Amino acid sequence: MKQLVIDISDISTHQSAAKQLFEFAGSENVFLFDAEMGNGKTTFIKSMCLFLGVTDTMSSPTYSIVNEYNAPHGKVFHFDLYRITNRNELFEFGFEDYLNDKNHIFIEWPMFSIPFLDSYIKINLKLENNKRYLYAEIINTYD
């Protein structure tokens, strides 16, 4: 299992951490974020968007479910599935239509999205000893 661990305690390091994460991900474009509420998911996703060249105003999609941003190399979709209660809601919402190889997809609270995915980067953000760490691993469901 290939895993990446990055100390992201200092927000000034988020751009270099985003670069490391994208290099680790290779061609994988779907990133699932697992962390407790208030643990920095949206903040780090904003840093990833900035690294990709997004210049739009970014915000949490908690109420809209998905925010779409333009980047020089395609679209970026930021999902917050906190209010989703089952996978059928995602199907009805047209979630599968967003799964396009050319777009980057960032998903907070991803539990119900996993059955739609063949592969993704699983990201855990954890507080340990007063530091914030990003743990990433590549998941291939078809292996």
N, C-alpha and C positions, 0 to 999 in steps of 0.2 A: 504494500500500500504506500503510495507516494503522498507525503504530507508536507505542508509548509506551515511554519509558525513564525509570526511577526509580532514584535512589540509595537503596538500602536497607541501607547499611552500619551504621547505628545502629538497633538493634532498637526504640528508642523512636519511630521514624518509621514503623513497620510499619502501624499503624492508619490513618494518613493515606495511606500507600501503597496499602493495601487499598481505601480509599475511592476513590482515583484509578483503580485498576484496575477496580473495579466500574462506575464512571462511564464509563470507556473501553469496557467490554464491552457496555454497554447491556443488551439482552435476552438476550445470550448467557450460558448458564449452565454450559458445560463448559470447564474450564481444564486444559490439558495442561502439565505441568512437566518441562522438560528441563534437567538440570544434572548435573554430576559428583557422585558420592557425597560426602556431607558438605558440600555447598555451600548448605544452608539451605532445601531444598524443604519439608520437614515443618515447620520453624519458621515459614516464611512462611504456609503453609497454616493453621497454628494461628491466626495473626493474622487471616487472612481469615475463619475460623470465628468468632472473637471479634467481628469487625466485624458479622457476620451475626446475632449474638446467641446463639450456641451457649454453653451453660453446662455442658455435659457435660465430663467429663474427657477430654481428647484425647491420643491417642498415635499412633505410627506403625503403620499396618496391614501392616507387612512380613510378618508370619506369618498374619494373618487375611485378607489380600488387600484387604478393604474394612472400613472403620469407618463406622457410621451415626450421625449426630448429629441432634438435634432443634433447630430454630431457629424463631423466631416466625412466619416466613413459609414454612415447609416443611422438608423434610429436607435434610441435607447428607451426601453420600457422598464419602469420602476413600479412594481406591484407591492401593495400592502394587503395581504389576505387575512388580516386579523378578524374582520367581520364576517368572513366566509364560514359557513357552518357545515358544508359537505361538498364533495367533489362535483355533484350535479350542478351546483350553483356556478362552478367554473365552466362546465360544459355549456350551460345556458348563456353564460356571459361571452362565450366565444374564445375562451382562453387558448384553445389549440391554434387559432388563427394568428396568434402572436409569436408562435414558435417557428421563427424564420431564421435560417442560418446566417443571414446578413446582419441581424440585429442583436444587440446585447440586451439581456434580460436579467434584472435584479429582482428577487422576490423575498420580501419579508413575510414571516409567518407562513412558510411554504408547505405545511403538512399535506394539504389537499391537492397540491400541484404535482407531487411526486409521481402519481400514476400516469401522468401525461408525458413524462420525460424518459428518454433513453439514457441520457448522460447529463451530468451537471457537476458544478463545483459546489461542494457542501462547505459552508463557512460557519464556524462557531466563534462568537465573540465572548470572551470570558474575562472577568476581573479576578486576578490572583495576586496576592501580596501587594495590594494598592497599585497594580499595573494592569493595563488592558492588553489582552493578546488576541490576535486573529489566528485561528487554526483553520486550514483549508485542506481539503482532500478531493481528488477526482473520483467521482462515482460513475460507473458504467453499469446500468441495469441489465445489459445484454451479455455481460461476461459470464 
